[in-house]
Amino acid sequence: MSAKLHEAQEHCKAADKFLKTSFLKWKPDYDSAADEYSQAAQCYRIARDLQTSKDCYFKASELYKKNRAFFHAAKALENAIIVGKEMTPPDQLYSLACESSSLYQQHGSGDSGASILDKVAKIIEEKAPELAVKLFQQAADVSSTESGQHQGSEYISKSSRILVKLQRYDEALDSLRREIGFHQESGNIMAVGRLTVAIVLVQLARGDAVAAEKAYKEWGNNCEAPEMQTIEQLLQAFDEEDRESAQRALASPFIRSMDVEYSRLASTIPLPEALEPAPKSVVRPNAALSYVTASANSIAKEENEANLRIQQSFDKAAQENKEKAAEDEGGLC
């Protein structure tokens, strides 16, 4: 048995003594017992007995709560999360993060409450991205009431990018609008322009070019020249159903410089269907003449004869006028 394991057991025994009552000791000493369990958890952690370390942190947290030491209770839960992050399922980590954050907030440490939500969201993002989205959104809520809009916008931005990655576009749009709200309240107008491009891309990915144009009209006044140029090229290409122009606009340097989730989204947006030109008429060699009915032939023959008679009358009148003019000239001479 290592020295640290022996030390940990001694701390656990001391904690049990503090919890016992006697004739002269009517109330357990929760605070001292919690401190002993915390020290035992640290010893077990050093000895690499992570499961026992995690259990000791849980015990310490419960005892701190009984003594209404909410900050220490939250910190003990946070340590339990860190120790057991490899062995704890994502749904349990999610519940522990919410509980720890709630305890931090009861103590009045909202920033610490938002921070633990952010930490756990990063831990479970790969295995449970849906739960990570919820934690980032909760962190934004907590942060916006404590430390202002700037930190909240960072948390909600992470939520937006994960939703785009999951192709949950309707939820991503709500998250992006909320992110714009954070930036508007903090006066960060430059960020609103880039988010407008992101919303246009998401709307186009949904196949709704009309909604993309409405989004540009709503927030386009916050865009700078490169952002406006990119959006207008996109909208014009989709409006004219020009595949090549749309493809060039989606591959623009500005879009490639955006967050990786949005640049990847641009490569998956369905291009507009190009209008197909009308087929050219083809003349077949040695083709038979079109069939014409006998009545049609008769009508055509009569029209030709009438035209011929009219032309002959015109020619006769012209000849008579010419002869008369010649006679008049002879009489003058």
Sequence and secondary structure as in RCSB ss.txt:
>XXXX:A:sequence
MSAKLHEAQEHCKAADKFLKTSFLKWKPDYDSAADEYSQAAQCYRIARDLQTSKDCYFKASELYKKNRAFFHAAK
ALENAIIVGKEMTPPDQLYSLACESSSLYQQHGSGDSGASILDKVAKIIEEKAPELAVKLFQQAADVSSTESGQH
QGSEYISKSSRILVKLQRYDEALDSLRREIGFHQESGNIMAVGRLTVAIVLVQLARGDAVAAEKAYKEWGNNCEA
PEMQTIEQLLQAFDEEDRESAQRALASPFIRSMDVEYSRLASTIPLPEALEPAPKSVVRPNAALSYVTASANSIA
KEENEANLRIQQSFDKAAQENKEKAAEDEGGLC
>XXXX:A:secstr
  HHHHHHHHHHHHHHHHH   SS  S  HHHHHHHHHHHHHHHHHTT HHHHHHHHHHHHHHHHHTT HHHHHH
HHHHHHHHTTTTS HHHHHHHHHHHHHHHHHHT HHHHHHHHHHHHHHHTTT HHHHHHHHHHHHHHHHHHT HH
HHHHHHHHHHHHHHHTT HHHHHHHHHHHHHHHHHHT HHHHHHHHHHHHHHHHHTT HHHHHHHHHHHGGG  H
HHHHHHHHHHHHHHTT HHHHHHHHT HHHHTS HHHHHHHHHS               TT       HHHHHHH
HHHHHHHHHHHHHHHHHHHHHHHHHHHHHHHH 
